């Protein structure tokens, strides 16, 4: 299944979720690309849009390879499987976590236009543009649970079968339009897959605030 863009994917995902009878109180995009998809879903549902800032913890020798993830305000997930297969010295891991903690806080200050949203007792829909390993979405689910969300549903246009199975262990539901065993990279499912800027994220959040506030 190929999408023209993140916006196209979000529109299709929103209709899919409505047809599935999914209901929520709050739409949370995972910055940055996930916010574009989440914004389209929020429009479809006429629901508030915010973000849950998550940063990948990359292996020091191969930063693109995730050995865990960090979600605001302080939820750290480390993959024992990845760390066993590709060990990391404790001091290197601590350094990377410290660096990403600073970035998470910076992005939180930048993107939360009215402060951190309230999670307690709410059904939250956590949206990303794709789920390859599921590491960042898992950290997001752990964080939402610690923040007392009532129900957590993770959704994306595309996902690997492995990620879906993994996330079902930590979320109350996982909803994707398309999943596959031979999943290689999120970008392969999009005709247009440009990097999303901070300014674009902020503009989408302001637009949503004006629409629902």
Phi, psi and omega in degrees: 000121183246135180252147179293322183198176176296323179295315177301315180298319180294321178296316179293321180294319179300316179295320179300315181294321178295317178297330179280355180077022180286135177234150180206167176256334187210135176259127180240119176267146175266113183297148359261315186303326181296336181289326178296315177295315182298324180297319178292322177295317180298322177296317180298322183267350185055047182242159176297147179241135173214189180235159167233109187285126180227138177235136176288141171262105184271153176294135183301332180271344181208082189305333180286343180271115184279130171252002178171191179203158181233128179239144178293150359278332185201034182264114180252127174242128176238135180274107179298326179297313180293320181289331176289319181285325182227079186302149178230134176299140185303320182293326177291318179296316179299321180296314181295318179298318179297318179296316182288330176298318178298317181294319179301315181293321179296314180293323177300315179296326183284320190264333180278098186291333180231031182085172180299131180291157177279132181254334190304125176076005184258153169268119183247140178253110181267120189243133172230168180277351177175154183238100181275292177264334183087003185297312183290321179294326177295316177298322178297317179296318178299317180296313180300324178294317179294334179272011173072028172298141182286312178225142181235120178242124178260134183217152178198158177295322184222153180199156170280151178300321179300316181296318180298314180297319180295316185286336176294345178280341185240345181248163178279344177194151175228121183235119178226151178286321184214136176221156181205153178288325185268026180300127181252307182206149182300318184301336182292347181262008181233136172290321179240121184217061180279158177294136178272134182271161175301320182297322178294319178299312182297319179296319178295321179292321178294318179300315180295321180296322178291328181284323186254346184269000000 
